[in-house]
Amino acid sequence: MSDMFDVVVIGAGIAGATVAANLGATHRVALVEAEEQAGYHTTGRSAAIWIRNYGPPDVRVLTGLARDFFLNPPADIGTDHLAVGRKVIYLAPPEQTGALDALIGQKLGIEEISLTEVQAMVPALIAGYAVRAGVESDSFDMDVAALHQFYLRRARQAGGALFLRNRAGRIERKGAVWEVETSGGMVISAPLVVNAAGAWGDEVARIAGLAPLGLVPCRRTAAIIDPAPYQVEHWPMVQSAAHDWYVRTEARTRLMVTPCDETPMTPHDVQPDELDVAIGIDRMQQALDIQVRRVEHSWAGLRTFSPDRSLAFGWEKTVPGFFWCVGQGGYGIQTAPAAGALVAAMIKGEDPGPAGAIIPAIDPMRFRAG
Ligand SMILES: Cc1cc2nc3c(=O)[nH]c(=O)nc-3n(C[C@H](O)[C@H](O)[C@H](O)COP(=O)(O)OP(=O)(O)OC[C@H]3O[C@@H](n4cnc5c(N)ncnc54)[C@H](O)[C@@H]3O)c2cc1C
């Protein structure tokens, strides 16, 4: 089967879905996904939290610009719970007070809070673990599945085509178009390719004959535990000021625990490591008096970082019609509404508005210098 489109987007995670949806009105879009299910990889494995004070400056700009979408989503978003408020508590043991001061010093909404107030919110807090604490009050849980499905739906409604179980295996520039041949036997031609392949971003570039950027997929592990007898539905997310563990409420009655691991990996269907699960629980238990009888479920996902940990959105300079949309790290969901709009504006050559200020900082070609 062969077909002609205006653009082939490779990868149907949140990055590819938002770009496809935002290009739909002006471009005939083919969204090509290797897996049977869009969102099978990192997008389906996140902690689903929007946090203003997270990531490098370019990420924070997009996080801030995305906020309004989450709080005032379109009527057809498909959920009443796209954003549900959940504070974040930062606990500082004696050796982490510098990290807490750095967080508060940003003056972006993290304020000191007394340990008595934390204890009232989180009765499991062990006296003596922390000497100080901070609270961030405008963060929220995100309904990631609803957000992702909304963008996939928008892309299809605009006439785009989603090809699941089609791994792009040959990507070749032939004259004025790219030819993308997939594992499903399709040959798709288009003048534009968008690389939204997450952990596979450099691999897709190599297939297209381009130099990699040096993306590093890093494993992060999560485990679900039963915190009974504690009722955790309204607990804040609780983490150390140095960000070496956190817990957040999952499905109202459970806690997700992570040691905030970042283990470099080659891209693959990553699985949780038992040692990381144990480390996460151990760190949590130094702060919270929670007995863990068993781990109910665990998973891992790849958070993929560029060499300077900022985003890499922009044109490849060595060949026409190849756009990078990679490096979303641990912030690809909370930035998604603004990131998709920015990338579409860059591709169309339109004014991206305030997001345009970060374009120089996120140019993927910064990694090609020298
Ligand atoms: C444990 C954990 C917690 C996180 N918590 C948060 C959080 O609280 N908030 C937040 O904003 N972010 C969080 N993140 C990060 C967020 O999940 C990612 O930034 C985001 O999902 C990246 O989306 P993506 O579309 O780039 O990647 P992916 O979802 O991985 O999508 C890339 C897709 O490309 C496909 N693909 C690859 N190669 C090819 C090919 N050759 N042909 C066709 N398809 C291909 C893959 O199959 C994959 O589906 C977390 C991540 C993890 C792992």
The ligand as an SDF file (V2000), in Angstrom:
LIG
                    3D

 53 58  0  0  0  0  0  0  0  0999 V2000
    7.6430    7.2100   35.6080 C   0  0  0  0  0  0  0  0  0  0  0  0
    7.4100    8.4600   34.7710 C   0  0  0  0  0  0  0  0  0  0  0  0
    6.7880    9.5410   35.3380 C   0  0  0  0  0  0  0  0  0  0  0  0
    6.5320   10.6840   34.5670 C   0  0  0  0  0  0  0  0  0  0  0  0
    5.8110   11.6830   35.1290 N   0  0  0  0  0  0  0  0  0  0  0  0
    5.4740   12.7630   34.3880 C   0  0  0  0  0  0  0  0  0  0  0  0
    4.6650   13.7730   34.9430 C   0  0  0  0  0  0  0  0  0  0  0  0
    4.2230   13.6870   36.0980 O   0  0  0  0  0  0  0  0  0  0  0  0
    4.3530   14.8540   34.1690 N   0  0  0  0  0  0  0  0  0  0  0  0
    4.8120   14.9620   32.8740 C   0  0  0  0  0  0  0  0  0  0  0  0
    4.5090   15.9660   32.2130 O   0  0  0  0  0  0  0  0  0  0  0  0
    5.5710   13.9980   32.3150 N   0  0  0  0  0  0  0  0  0  0  0  0
    5.9140   12.9030   33.0490 C   0  0  0  0  0  0  0  0  0  0  0  0
    6.6830   11.9300   32.4950 N   0  0  0  0  0  0  0  0  0  0  0  0
    7.2580   12.1480   31.1500 C   0  0  0  0  0  0  0  0  0  0  0  0
    6.2600   11.9490   30.0340 C   0  0  0  0  0  0  0  0  0  0  0  0
    5.5830   10.7190   30.2210 O   0  0  0  0  0  0  0  0  0  0  0  0
    7.0300   11.9780   28.6840 C   0  0  0  0  0  0  0  0  0  0  0  0
    7.7480   13.1970   28.5720 O   0  0  0  0  0  0  0  0  0  0  0  0
    6.1080   11.8710   27.4800 C   0  0  0  0  0  0  0  0  0  0  0  0
    5.2070   10.8000   27.6190 O   0  0  0  0  0  0  0  0  0  0  0  0
    6.9160   11.6850   26.1930 C   0  0  0  0  0  0  0  0  0  0  0  0
    6.0140   11.5150   25.1310 O   0  0  0  0  0  0  0  0  0  0  0  0
    6.5130   11.1030   23.6830 P   0  0  0  0  0  0  0  0  0  0  0  0
    5.3310   11.1330   22.7960 O   0  0  0  0  0  0  0  0  0  0  0  0
    7.6970   11.9240   23.3380 O   0  0  0  0  0  0  0  0  0  0  0  0
    7.0820    9.6100   23.8630 O   0  0  0  0  0  0  0  0  0  0  0  0
    6.3200    8.1980   23.7870 P   0  0  0  0  0  0  0  0  0  0  0  0
    5.0610    8.2260   24.5370 O   0  0  0  0  0  0  0  0  0  0  0  0
    7.3090    7.1490   24.1630 O   0  0  0  0  0  0  0  0  0  0  0  0
    5.9550    8.0690   22.2570 O   0  0  0  0  0  0  0  0  0  0  0  0
    6.9150    7.8000   21.2540 C   0  0  0  0  0  0  0  0  0  0  0  0
    6.2870    6.7710   20.3360 C   0  0  0  0  0  0  0  0  0  0  0  0
    7.1020    6.6250   19.1720 O   0  0  0  0  0  0  0  0  0  0  0  0
    6.9290    5.3010   18.7310 C   0  0  0  0  0  0  0  0  0  0  0  0
    8.0050    4.9590   17.8040 N   0  0  0  0  0  0  0  0  0  0  0  0
    9.3350    4.8790   18.0720 C   0  0  0  0  0  0  0  0  0  0  0  0
   10.0330    4.5570   16.9640 N   0  0  0  0  0  0  0  0  0  0  0  0
    9.1230    4.4400   15.9630 C   0  0  0  0  0  0  0  0  0  0  0  0
    9.2130    4.1110   14.5860 C   0  0  0  0  0  0  0  0  0  0  0  0
   10.4000    3.8580   13.9950 N   0  0  0  0  0  0  0  0  0  0  0  0
    8.0820    4.0510   13.8680 N   0  0  0  0  0  0  0  0  0  0  0  0
    6.8800    4.3050   14.4430 C   0  0  0  0  0  0  0  0  0  0  0  0
    6.7330    4.6270   15.7420 N   0  0  0  0  0  0  0  0  0  0  0  0
    7.8440    4.6900   16.4980 C   0  0  0  0  0  0  0  0  0  0  0  0
    6.9600    4.4890   20.0110 C   0  0  0  0  0  0  0  0  0  0  0  0
    6.3660    3.2210   19.8420 O   0  0  0  0  0  0  0  0  0  0  0  0
    6.1950    5.3950   20.9640 C   0  0  0  0  0  0  0  0  0  0  0  0
    4.8270    5.0380   21.0720 O   0  0  0  0  0  0  0  0  0  0  0  0
    6.9540   10.7530   33.2150 C   0  0  0  0  0  0  0  0  0  0  0  0
    7.5840    9.6610   32.6450 C   0  0  0  0  0  0  0  0  0  0  0  0
    7.8120    8.5070   33.4020 C   0  0  0  0  0  0  0  0  0  0  0  0
    8.4530    7.3150   32.7650 C   0  0  0  0  0  0  0  0  0  0  0  0
  1  2  1  0
  2  3  1  0
  2 52  2  0
  3  4  2  0
  4  5  1  0
  4 50  1  0
  5  6  2  0
  6  7  1  0
  6 13  1  0
  7  8  2  0
  7  9  1  0
  9 10  1  0
 10 11  2  0
 10 12  1  0
 12 13  2  0
 13 14  1  0
 14 15  1  0
 14 50  1  0
 15 16  1  0
 16 17  1  0
 16 18  1  0
 18 19  1  0
 18 20  1  0
 20 21  1  0
 20 22  1  0
 22 23  1  0
 23 24  1  0
 24 25  2  0
 24 26  1  0
 24 27  1  0
 27 28  1  0
 28 29  2  0
 28 30  1  0
 28 31  1  0
 31 32  1  0
 32 33  1  0
 33 34  1  0
 33 48  1  0
 34 35  1  0
 35 36  1  0
 35 46  1  0
 36 37  1  0
 36 45  1  0
 37 38  2  0
 38 39  1  0
 39 40  1  0
 39 45  2  0
 40 41  1  0
 40 42  2  0
 42 43  1  0
 43 44  2  0
 44 45  1  0
 46 47  1  0
 46 48  1  0
 48 49  1  0
 50 51  2  0
 51 52  1  0
 52 53  1  0
M  END
$$$$
